[in-house]
Amino acid sequence: LVAGLDTAGLVTEVDPDAVSRTGLALDPEDEEEERRLLQSAWQLVRAGRLDRAQELCDACGQPWRAASLNGGQLWQRSADPA
C-alpha cells in the first residue's frame, strides 16, 4: 500500500478469497483488471479455447484460476513462466 492513500474499505490481503472473506472491496483499478481478465477468459472458454483461457489466467498471475478451469483434473503449466 502506498502511504497517504485512503484504503478504508479496501482489502489489504493478497489472496483469491480476500474480498469474500473480509467483506471489503477491491481497489477500483484492481476490480477493473479482474473484470477484464474474467471477461476475456470467459470468451475463450465459450469459444472452446480452454487451453488459452488457462494460459491467460496463468500469465496474469492467477495459476489457481487456471487450475480451477480444469474442474478437478490435474493442470500443469506448459512452460516455466519465469
C-alpha positions, 0 to 999 in steps of 0.5 A: 500500500502506498502511504497517504492513500485512503484504503478504508474499505479496501482489502489489504490481503493478497489472496483469491478469497480476500474480498469474500472473506473480509467483506471489503472491496477491491481497489477500483483499478484492481476490480477493473483488471479482474473484470477484464481478465474474467471477461476475456477468459470467459470468451475463450472458454465459450469459444472452446479455447480452454487451453488459452483461457488457462494460459491467460489466467496463468500469465496474469498471475492467477495459476489457481484460476487456471487450475480451477478451469480444469474442474478437478483434473490435474493442470500443469503449466506448459512452460516455466513462466519465469 
